Amino acid sequence: MLAHDYGISDAIIGLTLVAIGTSLPELATTFVAVMRKKADVVLGNLIGSNIFNLLAIIGITSLISPVPVDPTFINFDFWIMLGASFIITPFIFLNIHFNRFSGFIFTMLYGSYLVSILS
């Protein structure tokens, strides 16, 4: 694999290429829902997909074979995921609309995350 030839770890491939690639259909679904003004579909897709990924995928995979957890995920990525959840929480509970500014901030935060794991 080309990534391995350049010394890129499987974890980085999973956190970037695989994550983005598997999220593109969700992005398309969410985009269509936004265009149709179906906010419940947008949030349902976001929350439902994350719950499914966190619980069902790791659960089903672990039934087949144990899944080791690299300490790097716990020391860095877990906290990023937890922080992102806390950042989004007020929007949901206080009924604050996601707007272009918050979209820009979230996109920049994700870009910063990518830069941090790739450097």
mmCIF file of the C-alpha atoms, coordinates in Angstrom:
data_MODEL
# 
_entry.id   MODEL 
# 
loop_
_atom_site.group_PDB 
_atom_site.id 
_atom_site.type_symbol 
_atom_site.label_atom_id 
_atom_site.label_alt_id 
_atom_site.label_comp_id 
_atom_site.label_asym_id 
_atom_site.label_entity_id 
_atom_site.label_seq_id 
_atom_site.pdbx_PDB_ins_code 
_atom_site.Cartn_x 
_atom_site.Cartn_y 
_atom_site.Cartn_z 
_atom_site.occupancy 
_atom_site.B_iso_or_equiv 
_atom_site.pdbx_formal_charge 
_atom_site.auth_seq_id 
_atom_site.auth_comp_id 
_atom_site.auth_asym_id 
_atom_site.auth_atom_id 
_atom_site.pdbx_PDB_model_num 
ATOM 1   C CA . MET A 1 1   ? 0.000   0.000   0.000  1.00 0.00 ? 1   MET A CA 1 
ATOM 2   C CA . LEU A 1 2   ? 1.319   3.441   -0.920 1.00 0.00 ? 2   LEU A CA 1 
ATOM 3   C CA . ALA A 1 3   ? 0.611   4.925   2.513  1.00 0.00 ? 3   ALA A CA 1 
ATOM 4   C CA . HIS A 1 4   ? 2.703   2.241   4.202  1.00 0.00 ? 4   HIS A CA 1 
ATOM 5   C CA . ASP A 1 5   ? 5.561   2.914   1.773  1.00 0.00 ? 5   ASP A CA 1 
ATOM 6   C CA . TYR A 1 6   ? 5.625   6.466   3.165  1.00 0.00 ? 6   TYR A CA 1 
ATOM 7   C CA . GLY A 1 7   ? 5.480   5.268   6.763  1.00 0.00 ? 7   GLY A CA 1 
ATOM 8   C CA . ILE A 1 8   ? 1.872   6.275   7.429  1.00 0.00 ? 8   ILE A CA 1 
ATOM 9   C CA . SER A 1 9   ? 0.340   4.131   10.168 1.00 0.00 ? 9   SER A CA 1 
ATOM 10  C CA . ASP A 1 10  ? -2.905  2.185   9.908  1.00 0.00 ? 10  ASP A CA 1 
ATOM 11  C CA . ALA A 1 11  ? -4.339  4.398   12.659 1.00 0.00 ? 11  ALA A CA 1 
ATOM 12  C CA . ILE A 1 12  ? -3.722  7.558   10.610 1.00 0.00 ? 12  ILE A CA 1 
ATOM 13  C CA . ILE A 1 13  ? -5.248  5.926   7.530  1.00 0.00 ? 13  ILE A CA 1 
ATOM 14  C CA . GLY A 1 14  ? -8.326  4.996   9.579  1.00 0.00 ? 14  GLY A CA 1 
ATOM 15  C CA . LEU A 1 15  ? -8.602  8.422   11.218 1.00 0.00 ? 15  LEU A CA 1 
ATOM 16  C CA . THR A 1 16  ? -8.373  10.239  7.889  1.00 0.00 ? 16  THR A CA 1 
ATOM 17  C CA . LEU A 1 17  ? -8.973  8.421   4.604  1.00 0.00 ? 17  LEU A CA 1 
ATOM 18  C CA . VAL A 1 18  ? -11.314 5.701   5.853  1.00 0.00 ? 18  VAL A CA 1 
ATOM 19  C CA . ALA A 1 19  ? -13.224 8.087   8.139  1.00 0.00 ? 19  ALA A CA 1 
ATOM 20  C CA . ILE A 1 20  ? -13.732 10.665  5.396  1.00 0.00 ? 20  ILE A CA 1 
ATOM 21  C CA . GLY A 1 21  ? -14.532 8.046   2.757  1.00 0.00 ? 21  GLY A CA 1 
ATOM 22  C CA . THR A 1 22  ? -17.176 6.319   4.854  1.00 0.00 ? 22  THR A CA 1 
ATOM 23  C CA . SER A 1 23  ? -18.681 9.667   5.880  1.00 0.00 ? 23  SER A CA 1 
ATOM 24  C CA . LEU A 1 24  ? -19.225 10.970  2.344  1.00 0.00 ? 24  LEU A CA 1 
ATOM 25  C CA . PRO A 1 25  ? -22.628 9.225   1.948  1.00 0.00 ? 25  PRO A CA 1 
ATOM 26  C CA . GLU A 1 26  ? -23.709 10.755  5.275  1.00 0.00 ? 26  GLU A CA 1 
ATOM 27  C CA . LEU A 1 27  ? -22.534 14.156  4.083  1.00 0.00 ? 27  LEU A CA 1 
ATOM 28  C CA . ALA A 1 28  ? -24.585 13.759  0.904  1.00 0.00 ? 28  ALA A CA 1 
ATOM 29  C CA . THR A 1 29  ? -27.669 12.698  2.894  1.00 0.00 ? 29  THR A CA 1 
ATOM 30  C CA . THR A 1 30  ? -27.226 15.612  5.267  1.00 0.00 ? 30  THR A CA 1 
ATOM 31  C CA . PHE A 1 31  ? -26.750 18.060  2.394  1.00 0.00 ? 31  PHE A CA 1 
ATOM 32  C CA . VAL A 1 32  ? -29.998 16.903  0.766  1.00 0.00 ? 32  VAL A CA 1 
ATOM 33  C CA . ALA A 1 33  ? -31.807 17.170  4.129  1.00 0.00 ? 33  ALA A CA 1 
ATOM 34  C CA . VAL A 1 34  ? -30.512 20.723  4.607  1.00 0.00 ? 34  VAL A CA 1 
ATOM 35  C CA . MET A 1 35  ? -31.647 21.711  1.125  1.00 0.00 ? 35  MET A CA 1 
ATOM 36  C CA . ARG A 1 36  ? -35.107 20.299  1.919  1.00 0.00 ? 36  ARG A CA 1 
ATOM 37  C CA . LYS A 1 37  ? -35.118 22.068  5.310  1.00 0.00 ? 37  LYS A CA 1 
ATOM 38  C CA . LYS A 1 38  ? -35.338 18.802  7.263  1.00 0.00 ? 38  LYS A CA 1 
ATOM 39  C CA . ALA A 1 39  ? -33.326 19.733  10.367 1.00 0.00 ? 39  ALA A CA 1 
ATOM 40  C CA . ASP A 1 40  ? -34.479 16.629  12.256 1.00 0.00 ? 40  ASP A CA 1 
ATOM 41  C CA . VAL A 1 41  ? -32.967 14.419  9.561  1.00 0.00 ? 41  VAL A CA 1 
ATOM 42  C CA . VAL A 1 42  ? -29.689 16.340  9.817  1.00 0.00 ? 42  VAL A CA 1 
ATOM 43  C CA . LEU A 1 43  ? -29.386 15.911  13.595 1.00 0.00 ? 43  LEU A CA 1 
ATOM 44  C CA . GLY A 1 44  ? -30.780 12.384  13.490 1.00 0.00 ? 44  GLY A CA 1 
ATOM 45  C CA . ASN A 1 45  ? -28.190 11.395  10.918 1.00 0.00 ? 45  ASN A CA 1 
ATOM 46  C CA . LEU A 1 46  ? -25.376 13.009  12.897 1.00 0.00 ? 46  LEU A CA 1 
ATOM 47  C CA . ILE A 1 47  ? -26.310 11.547  16.262 1.00 0.00 ? 47  ILE A CA 1 
ATOM 48  C CA . GLY A 1 48  ? -27.597 8.198   14.993 1.00 0.00 ? 48  GLY A CA 1 
ATOM 49  C CA . SER A 1 49  ? -24.546 7.576   12.861 1.00 0.00 ? 49  SER A CA 1 
ATOM 50  C CA . ASN A 1 50  ? -22.183 8.343   15.719 1.00 0.00 ? 50  ASN A CA 1 
ATOM 51  C CA . ILE A 1 51  ? -24.056 6.121   18.155 1.00 0.00 ? 51  ILE A CA 1 
ATOM 52  C CA . PHE A 1 52  ? -24.103 3.306   15.591 1.00 0.00 ? 52  PHE A CA 1 
ATOM 53  C CA . ASN A 1 53  ? -20.386 3.714   14.883 1.00 0.00 ? 53  ASN A CA 1 
ATOM 54  C CA . LEU A 1 54  ? -19.455 3.850   18.573 1.00 0.00 ? 54  LEU A CA 1 
ATOM 55  C CA . LEU A 1 55  ? -21.650 1.041   19.839 1.00 0.00 ? 55  LEU A CA 1 
ATOM 56  C CA . ALA A 1 56  ? -22.824 -1.308  17.093 1.00 0.00 ? 56  ALA A CA 1 
ATOM 57  C CA . ILE A 1 57  ? -19.719 -1.414  14.919 1.00 0.00 ? 57  ILE A CA 1 
ATOM 58  C CA . ILE A 1 58  ? -17.281 -1.876  17.787 1.00 0.00 ? 58  ILE A CA 1 
ATOM 59  C CA . GLY A 1 59  ? -19.715 -4.309  19.438 1.00 0.00 ? 59  GLY A CA 1 
ATOM 60  C CA . ILE A 1 60  ? -20.221 -6.490  16.362 1.00 0.00 ? 60  ILE A CA 1 
ATOM 61  C CA . THR A 1 61  ? -16.529 -6.392  15.496 1.00 0.00 ? 61  THR A CA 1 
ATOM 62  C CA . SER A 1 62  ? -15.581 -7.372  19.050 1.00 0.00 ? 62  SER A CA 1 
ATOM 63  C CA . LEU A 1 63  ? -17.962 -10.335 18.904 1.00 0.00 ? 63  LEU A CA 1 
ATOM 64  C CA . ILE A 1 64  ? -15.935 -11.659 15.987 1.00 0.00 ? 64  ILE A CA 1 
ATOM 65  C CA . SER A 1 65  ? -12.473 -10.821 17.287 1.00 0.00 ? 65  SER A CA 1 
ATOM 66  C CA . PRO A 1 66  ? -11.050 -8.757  20.164 1.00 0.00 ? 66  PRO A CA 1 
ATOM 67  C CA . VAL A 1 67  ? -10.186 -5.198  19.161 1.00 0.00 ? 67  VAL A CA 1 
ATOM 68  C CA . PRO A 1 68  ? -7.106  -3.786  20.898 1.00 0.00 ? 68  PRO A CA 1 
ATOM 69  C CA . VAL A 1 69  ? -7.180  -0.098  21.799 1.00 0.00 ? 69  VAL A CA 1 
ATOM 70  C CA . ASP A 1 70  ? -3.984  1.805   21.070 1.00 0.00 ? 70  ASP A CA 1 
ATOM 71  C CA . PRO A 1 71  ? -3.100  4.112   24.008 1.00 0.00 ? 71  PRO A CA 1 
ATOM 72  C CA . THR A 1 72  ? -2.682  6.964   21.505 1.00 0.00 ? 72  THR A CA 1 
ATOM 73  C CA . PHE A 1 73  ? -6.437  6.883   20.879 1.00 0.00 ? 73  PHE A CA 1 
ATOM 74  C CA . ILE A 1 74  ? -7.118  7.235   24.596 1.00 0.00 ? 74  ILE A CA 1 
ATOM 75  C CA . ASN A 1 75  ? -4.477  9.899   25.188 1.00 0.00 ? 75  ASN A CA 1 
ATOM 76  C CA . PHE A 1 76  ? -5.439  12.142  22.259 1.00 0.00 ? 76  PHE A CA 1 
ATOM 77  C CA . ASP A 1 77  ? -8.307  11.178  19.948 1.00 0.00 ? 77  ASP A CA 1 
ATOM 78  C CA . PHE A 1 78  ? -10.732 10.248  22.732 1.00 0.00 ? 78  PHE A CA 1 
ATOM 79  C CA . TRP A 1 79  ? -10.373 13.717  24.264 1.00 0.00 ? 79  TRP A CA 1 
ATOM 80  C CA . ILE A 1 80  ? -10.884 15.381  20.892 1.00 0.00 ? 80  ILE A CA 1 
ATOM 81  C CA . MET A 1 81  ? -14.057 13.345  20.369 1.00 0.00 ? 81  MET A CA 1 
ATOM 82  C CA . LEU A 1 82  ? -15.287 14.161  23.874 1.00 0.00 ? 82  LEU A CA 1 
ATOM 83  C CA . GLY A 1 83  ? -14.477 17.856  23.404 1.00 0.00 ? 83  GLY A CA 1 
ATOM 84  C CA . ALA A 1 84  ? -16.329 17.946  20.093 1.00 0.00 ? 84  ALA A CA 1 
ATOM 85  C CA . SER A 1 85  ? -19.371 16.431  21.801 1.00 0.00 ? 85  SER A CA 1 
ATOM 86  C CA . PHE A 1 86  ? -19.265 19.119  24.493 1.00 0.00 ? 86  PHE A CA 1 
ATOM 87  C CA . ILE A 1 87  ? -18.900 21.897  21.912 1.00 0.00 ? 87  ILE A CA 1 
ATOM 88  C CA . ILE A 1 88  ? -21.989 20.719  20.026 1.00 0.00 ? 88  ILE A CA 1 
ATOM 89  C CA . THR A 1 89  ? -24.100 20.060  23.157 1.00 0.00 ? 89  THR A CA 1 
ATOM 90  C CA . PRO A 1 90  ? -25.246 23.683  23.757 1.00 0.00 ? 90  PRO A CA 1 
ATOM 91  C CA . PHE A 1 91  ? -26.451 23.923  20.155 1.00 0.00 ? 91  PHE A CA 1 
ATOM 92  C CA . ILE A 1 92  ? -28.739 20.973  20.738 1.00 0.00 ? 92  ILE A CA 1 
ATOM 93  C CA . PHE A 1 93  ? -29.993 21.702  24.265 1.00 0.00 ? 93  PHE A CA 1 
ATOM 94  C CA . LEU A 1 94  ? -30.347 25.472  23.875 1.00 0.00 ? 94  LEU A CA 1 
ATOM 95  C CA . ASN A 1 95  ? -31.874 25.191  20.398 1.00 0.00 ? 95  ASN A CA 1 
ATOM 96  C CA . ILE A 1 96  ? -29.112 27.333  18.910 1.00 0.00 ? 96  ILE A CA 1 
ATOM 97  C CA . HIS A 1 97  ? -29.037 27.193  15.131 1.00 0.00 ? 97  HIS A CA 1 
ATOM 98  C CA . PHE A 1 98  ? -25.953 25.962  13.364 1.00 0.00 ? 98  PHE A CA 1 
ATOM 99  C CA . ASN A 1 99  ? -25.044 28.776  10.989 1.00 0.00 ? 99  ASN A CA 1 
ATOM 100 C CA . ARG A 1 100 ? -22.242 29.618  8.578  1.00 0.00 ? 100 ARG A CA 1 
ATOM 101 C CA . PHE A 1 101 ? -20.044 30.945  11.369 1.00 0.00 ? 101 PHE A CA 1 
ATOM 102 C CA . SER A 1 102 ? -20.392 27.814  13.496 1.00 0.00 ? 102 SER A CA 1 
ATOM 103 C CA . GLY A 1 103 ? -19.941 25.717  10.348 1.00 0.00 ? 103 GLY A CA 1 
ATOM 104 C CA . PHE A 1 104 ? -16.722 27.579  9.609  1.00 0.00 ? 104 PHE A CA 1 
ATOM 105 C CA . ILE A 1 105 ? -15.496 27.091  13.193 1.00 0.00 ? 105 ILE A CA 1 
ATOM 106 C CA . PHE A 1 106 ? -16.326 23.363  13.185 1.00 0.00 ? 106 PHE A CA 1 
ATOM 107 C CA . THR A 1 107 ? -14.617 22.895  9.819  1.00 0.00 ? 107 THR A CA 1 
ATOM 108 C CA . MET A 1 108 ? -11.519 24.752  11.046 1.00 0.00 ? 108 MET A CA 1 
ATOM 109 C CA . LEU A 1 109 ? -11.470 22.636  14.216 1.00 0.00 ? 109 LEU A CA 1 
ATOM 110 C CA . TYR A 1 110 ? -11.588 19.482  12.094 1.00 0.00 ? 110 TYR A CA 1 
ATOM 111 C CA . GLY A 1 111 ? -8.824  20.865  9.888  1.00 0.00 ? 111 GLY A CA 1 
ATOM 112 C CA . SER A 1 112 ? -6.748  21.566  12.999 1.00 0.00 ? 112 SER A CA 1 
ATOM 113 C CA . TYR A 1 113 ? -7.364  18.010  14.176 1.00 0.00 ? 113 TYR A CA 1 
ATOM 114 C CA . LEU A 1 114 ? -6.188  16.647  10.817 1.00 0.00 ? 114 LEU A CA 1 
ATOM 115 C CA . VAL A 1 115 ? -3.072  18.810  10.911 1.00 0.00 ? 115 VAL A CA 1 
ATOM 116 C CA . SER A 1 116 ? -2.291  17.654  14.450 1.00 0.00 ? 116 SER A CA 1 
ATOM 117 C CA . ILE A 1 117 ? -2.545  13.941  13.653 1.00 0.00 ? 117 ILE A CA 1 
ATOM 118 C CA . LEU A 1 118 ? -0.689  14.232  10.364 1.00 0.00 ? 118 LEU A CA 1 
ATOM 119 C CA . SER A 1 119 ? 2.245   16.205  11.758 1.00 0.00 ? 119 SER A CA 1 
# 
